[in-house]
Each structure stands twice: as C-alpha cells, then as structure tokens.
Amino acid sequence: MSVDRPRPLVAGNWKMNGLRASARVLEEIHAGYTPGLRAKVELAVCPPATLIGHAAQLSVGSRVAIGGQDCHAKESGAFTGDLSAEMLADAGATYVIVGHSERRQYHKEKDQDVCAKAVAAHRAGLTAIVCVGETREEREAGKALAVVKKQLRGSVPVDSNSHNLVVAYEPVWAIGTGLTPTAADVAEVHAAIREELKRLVGKADAPKVRILYGGSVKPTNAAELMAVENVNGALVGGASLVAADFLGIAGAYLG
Ligand code: PEP
C-alpha cells in the first residue's frame, strides 16, 4: 500500500429507512466492528435525521461515525423542515452526504446548491461526502467523464481538503438497481476524479482524498470493486440496512 493511500471508508446511507428499533442494526454493526476490521477500514452510518442523535449516543466508544444525509446551506433561519449542518454536528454527526443523486433528481439540486451545502458542512466542522455520477443516457452518449468532472468542479468548495472532503462516485443507473459498472469503467472514472482533485485541493493533498464507489455494492461484489485503483471505500445504500451485509462489504478490506 502506498504511503499516500488514504484509510478506506465504508459509509452506509439508510435513506428514508429506519425507526427507533433500527438501533438494533447499529448495535450489530458495532459488535461486528472488531479491532481487526477497525485497523483496515473506517465505518460510518448515515441514518435518517430523526435517528442521528440516538445513533451518535449509541456509537460513543464504538468508533462508528455518524452522518447526515443532507443539510441546508444556512446556519439557521426560516427554512421550515430543513436542518443545518450545525444541527447535525450538534446531534453528534461528523459526516454529511451532499449532492446525492436522489437530492439532485427529486429536489432539483444543482452543483451550486451542493457546493453551498458542502461549504456549510465545513463551517460546522463536518466532512462533506460529495456525490457525483452520470445517468444512463449520459454514459451511453459517452459523456460520463465530462459529466462527473463538471459536477466535481461545481460541487467541491475551494476550502476543501483531504480531511473535510470525501467524493462518492455513484452512477445514477447503478443506484438500487443491482447493476454495477465494470471494474475498468470504475477505474477510469476514479482516475479522472483523482486528476480533477489535483486542481481542486492541490497536488499534494489530492492523493489523500477518499473517493468512494457507490451503486449496488453488495458483499458479493465488494472485493472486486474495492480492489480497483483509486477506490478508497464505498457508499452503500440498500445493503447498509442489514448489519451482516454492511459488515460483509467492509470485510472486503480484510483481504
Ligand atoms: C446510494 O443510494 O447511495 C446507494 C449507493 O444505493 P444502493 O447501494 O442501494 O445502490
């Protein structure tokens, strides 16, 4: 492993799933996060906002980080139903996902909105997991690299560095579909992201930024995907709702 290679991160995105009883899943994850696994990979769970405080309390001492799934750009104000990055941090989160394709699609978030949210995350001391990824039409038109690079340039704030930024490459067509790109396609996009990061965070810091792959990661395909050059972990949706599957994915790093 090269000295510059960052510690991998496997982050679970529970989306709009989970009630208080789901604390059981988190407890199972804690139990399976053995010292051997801890030595190889960092784990984070991003539950719905209603569970962040409870999840953070449960996770004290477990070293499983807790994250939000979105935040507002402003610190406070008349934004009914929204949550600020400061509120997430106050509840115990250390990460927040911004620019997930479901936010871009259903809430019409543009790159500049995502960038403002990432700025807010940094202001609150959170690490922003900035999501990018092409649609099926864009991939079929040969535009995947151009789309991802444009999203990155528009969504990553200038104050980003390898501590406060994680990039997640999530092809939209792979999310929740059971489809995944080939290892060669993942390698090509992650290499392009790494190149772009040199311009965004500087040549020295770019190799240390974690670039996650997300989209239908399962215990059965994790080892192949996590072995791809420039893949420094996974953003996991559906499979993160089952502790054994989430841990099985992280277990890809046990070799
Ligand atoms: C996601 O929504 O970030 C995701 C990767 O979902 P899934 O793993 O279910 O494809």
Residues whose N, C-alpha, C, O or C-beta is under 5 A from the ligand:
A	BS01	PEP	N13 A174 I175 G176 T177 G214 G215 S216 V217 L235 V236 G237 G238 A239
